[in-house]
Amino acid sequence: MPKPRISLILLLCHMFILQLAFTISGIRKDVGLKDKRICKTTVQGRYLLSDDWGHVCDALSVDPVSRCCSGKGAQFDCHGCNLDSQCCNSYEFCVSCCQDPAHTHKELALSVKIAKPSTAGTYSSVFDFCAGRCRHNSESVVHENAYLSDFHHCFSIPSNSSGEWAEVVVMRKYI
């Protein structure tokens, strides 16, 4: 056999082996590795944000890839919150505190309607429920343009929203 033909055969063999090796490594590449989680975050505040793990951090501490807070602070932090009224003086801490399973039951949060009409949908996660409840609360506003107090970010459910929720809220206050 001439030399060019042998080198061509060797080159094809090497290419076949390399192709097979890349195929095998491609099949097993992610075995046993967890998917990278992308967090939902609040975007209302100027300096702070809360993620869907219940952590609060400043905008510079957010992981640029996952958008999660680094986890330095406490999970479900209720800093600046009045737990009796379930209202906070900061939107981000309200969202964080609201996500605590001790304060919000997942099944009930996911069954609450987003708006009054019967055709309104429900929240898709506890984070979405908390972000929505803490953002707007007509019970904390007076004259449509002023707050009653500094604690105007509330995650409690108004007693007229549904009978089931009203009973749960009343029972929790006395337990």
C-alpha positions, -999 to 999 in steps of 0.1 A, spaced: 0 0 0 13 34 -8 21 58 21 -6 84 13 -33 58 14 -21 44 48 -20 79 63 -55 86 49 -68 54 65 -51 63 98 -66 98 96 -101 83 90 -96 59 120 -86 87 143 -115 108 131 -139 79 137 -125 73 172 -127 110 181 -162 112 168 -173 82 188 -156 96 219 -174 130 216 -207 112 211 -202 92 242 -192 122 263 -222 141 249 -245 114 260 -231 113 295 -222 150 299 -250 159 324 -255 127 342 -258 133 379 -255 171 376 -283 194 388 -298 218 363 -288 254 369 -317 271 387 -329 305 375 -345 326 403 -375 348 400 -368 382 417 -386 413 427 -377 444 407 -397 471 426 -370 484 449 -341 506 441 -315 489 463 -329 456 475 -345 426 459 -360 393 470 -357 360 452 -381 330 451 -359 312 477 -369 338 503 -336 356 505 -332 394 504 -300 410 490 -288 442 474 -286 444 436 -248 440 436 -250 406 455 -272 389 429 -256 360 410 -254 373 374 -261 338 359 -289 324 382 -303 358 393 -305 343 429 -294 361 460 -261 346 473 -278 333 504 -257 354 529 -288 366 547 -315 347 565 -341 328 545 -376 342 550 -363 373 567 -390 394 584 -368 424 591 -391 455 595 -423 434 596 -451 435 621 -461 398 623 -494 405 640 -507 427 611 -486 408 586 -474 441 572 -438 453 565 -421 487 559 -401 472 529 -416 455 499 -386 431 496 -388 419 532 -425 416 529 -421 392 499 -393 373 518 -414 370 550 -445 360 532 -428 330 515 -422 314 549 -443 283 551 -452 293 587 -469 325 574 -483 314 541 -498 279 532 -489 269 497 -523 253 488 -542 283 500 -519 308 483 -522 290 449 -560 290 452 -564 327 457 -577 346 426 -554 373 413 -584 397 408 -621 399 418 -638 387 386 -648 350 386 -628 346 353 -595 357 370 -567 332 372 -548 321 403 -512 326 413 -487 301 398 -463 300 428 -461 312 464 -435 338 452 -459 352 427 -486 353 454 -463 372 478 -450 396 452 -486 405 443 -500 407 478 -471 428 491 -472 452 461 -507 464 463 -530 467 493 -560 490 492 -565 486 530 -532 505 537 -541 536 516 -560 567 527 -574 593 503 -560 572 474 -526 589 476 -512 584 511 -503 555 533 -519 549 567 -485 539 582 -450 529 572 -461 493 573 -480 494 540 -466 463 523 -490 436 536 -493 399 527 -524 391 548 -556 382 530 -585 406 535 -613 389 555 -638 395 527 -620 375 500 -633 341 508 -648 323 538 -622 296 539 -593 321 540 -610 342 567 -613 312 590 -577 302 585 -565 338 593 -586 340 624 -575 305 636 -538 314 630 -541 345 652 -553 326 681 -530 296 678 
